[in-house]
């Protein structure tokens, strides 16, 4: 059985914490920020966790 290759695009975007949780960046924070409110921008700048069925697929893509 061959080794499972890591999906490099996923590996660049998602990090695994020491407890095994998957963290990701939030969308819509790259440009056109002047029209967005302070609270919205602050929320965008925080990390988010990947959960549920999506986390299962991401773990498989990362080879975990």
C-alpha positions in Angstrom: 0.0 0.0 0.0 1.6 3.4 -1.0 1.9 6.2 1.4 -0.9 8.9 1.4 0.4 12.2 0.0 -0.2 15.4 1.8 -2.5 17.9 0.0 -0.1 20.8 -0.1 -2.7 23.5 -0.7 -4.5 22.4 2.5 -1.3 22.1 4.4 -0.4 25.8 3.7 -3.9 27.0 4.8 -4.6 24.9 7.9 -2.4 24.3 11.0 -2.8 21.7 13.7 -2.6 22.8 17.3 -0.8 20.9 20.0 -4.2 19.5 21.2 -5.0 18.3 17.7 -7.5 20.9 16.7 -7.4 22.4 13.1 -7.1 26.2 12.8 -7.8 28.2 9.7 -8.0 31.9 8.6 -11.3 33.6 8.1 -12.4 34.8 4.6 -13.0 38.4 3.4 -10.0 40.0 5.1 -7.6 40.6 2.2 -8.9 43.8 0.6 -11.8 46.3 0.4 -11.6 46.8 4.2 -12.6 50.4 4.3 -16.3 49.6 3.9 -16.3 46.9 6.6 -17.0 47.8 10.2 -14.4 47.7 13.0 -16.1 44.7 14.7 -16.4 42.8 11.5 -12.7 43.3 10.7 -11.7 42.3 14.2 -13.7 39.1 13.8 -12.1 38.4 10.4 -8.6 38.8 11.9 -9.2 36.0 14.5 -8.5 32.3 13.8 -11.3 29.8 13.4 -11.5 26.1 14.0 -12.4 23.4 11.4 -15.1 21.1 12.9 -17.4 18.3 12.0 -17.4 16.4 8.7 -15.1 19.1 7.1 -12.4 18.4 9.8 -12.5 14.7 8.9 -11.9 15.4 5.2 -9.1 17.9 6.1 -7.4 15.4 8.3 -7.5 12.9 5.5 -6.0 15.5 3.1 -3.2 16.3 5.6 -2.4 12.6 6.2 -3.2 12.7 9.9 
